[in-house]
Amino acid sequence: MDDLEKWRPEFPILSRSVYLISNSLGAMPRKTADSLADYATSWATRGVRAWEDRWWEMAQEVGDRIGGMIGAPPGSVSMHENVTTAQMVVLSTLPVPVGPRAATRRKIVCLEMDFPSLIYLYRAHADLGFELEIVPGEPDYSVAIDRLLAAIDDRTALVALSHVLFRSSYIMDPEPVVRRAHQVGALVVLDAYQSAGIIPLDVSALGVDFAVGGCLKWLCGGPGNSFLYTRPILRSQVRPRYTGWLANRNPFAFDIDALDRRDDAMGMMNGTPAIPAYYAAIPGLEIVQEVGVDRIRAKSKKMTARLLDLVDCHGFTTVASRDPERLAGTVAVQVPDGMAVSRVLKERDFLVDYRPGVGIRISPHFYNTFDEIDAIMAEIQRIVSGKEYAARSPGRSLVT
């Protein structure tokens, strides 16, 4: 038993399932129920006064907690409903390349291996005159850094880069990308959804202009809690078009003329925030902060190494990098009829997911044990060897 296993009682689902899907949804901390009850009590007893008690500035409270774990200074992280919305705020800061004062920079560079929701958003901006260049992936679901750098030129407005590729868990190196982008005058937004909480990250040291991510996965904070870091030097320069009254320095003046924008992270926000989500996020953030991302990363490396050894022992295959410095927290395992196998696993309370092309994604977190890793790989072997899934219909998985 390692010293991080003492945290297992804080996550109730671990007592009744083998929970290896933190890359999709982190396990809920026990105290989250108490925190949400506090929200309900505040609403029930304080009513509208709860806004002035805590709610109005709660986005900054949660944003600063996240900022402390990603190397962001206080007042630089705003909160949003999801990463697509956060990216929309970023895109709304770019000069539009149409009209009489059209900007000359019209290219958005992204990766084929980025999460599709974001690519849908980038494509939609073609209506505003932007051009999208998608850097293709490699057969192992990584992206060659040279290809990415070659796509960045003096017509580039924004480079959108996933820190960890969601299918393969491959870790991209942001440093040369930031350097190249800034050389040609482009901005960089780093998607840290699959790295925040499991890989040490310092957005200030990297020099990225923006970073997005969320509490849903490795930060164990549930849905509705995505974040946007804005480099402090940019705060006085950018003017998001996707904005709203929360960004106003004096929102209760209800002035419909020029927006007097706040000069902190809240100036990057828009409409009324989802307060219950913030209450849900805090217990997980407290635990991850106390455990420490460095310790989480050290254990994660050992767990993914064990998974890779067992992949080889059982004769399976994987696209996961064998370089521990290039592999984040997930090992995707290719087995015959992987989607059907993943369904059987979930029926047996081995919680994982499946992605086309890479297979069954197994994502241990600091609260998992090596025995659980051994158990799931043995269970996959039993299912595959016994062909227990052969007669199953191809129904849709409930885990996304």
Buried (B, 14 or more C-beta within 10 A) or exposed (E): EEEBBEBBEBBBBBEEBBBBBBBBBBBBBBBBEEBBEBBEEBBEEBEEEBBEEBBBEBBBEBBBBBBBBBBBBEBBBBBBBBBBBBBBBBBBBBEBBEEEEEBEBBBBBBBBBBBEEBBEBBBEBEEEEBBBBBBEBBEEBBBEBEBBBEBBEEBBBBBBBBBBBBBBBBBBBBEEBBEBBBEEEBBBBBBBBBBBBBBEBEBBEBBBBBBBBBBBBBBBBBBBBBBBBBBBEBBEEBEBEBBEBBBBEEBEEEEEEEBBBBEBBBBBBBEEBBBBBBBBBBBBBBBBBEBBBEBBBEBBBBBBBBBBEBBEEBEBEBBBBEEEEBBBBBBBBBBEBBBBBBBBBBEBEBBBBBBEEBBBBBBBBBBBBBEBBEBBBEBBBEBBEEEEBEEBEEEEEEBE
